[in-house]
């Protein structure tokens, strides 16, 4: 995950109300980010994985970003836009499809991006992706 957000995205941080944060939170917080050229506003909630162990989630922290819209699920291009804001181009990030019995869905129009902090994500051969 990047160390800091671009200035134009820092201005999109939600600073009051539920999930409010300020710039001292770094990459963690809630953001309302306009998607270029469309007028669509992406609701993004991110975590750099700090505090993972304090939440009793175990020692192997994950970086996480959720992206949602009010009336529909984000598109591939919208998810890719957010991935590039929060992670370097050289970092592999996952969108997981977990077993059905482990699926938790609080919002029908939300997708998630994940990256383990301590592991390199294994990839298939380059010519296959």
Secondary structure, DSSP 4 states (H G I P E B T S, - for coil): --SS--HHHHTTB--SSTT---GGGTT-EEEEEEPTTT--EEEEEEE-STTTGGGTS-SS-EEEEEEE-SSSPPPHHHHHHHHHHHS-TTS--B-----GGG---S-TTEEEEEEESSSPPP---GGG-
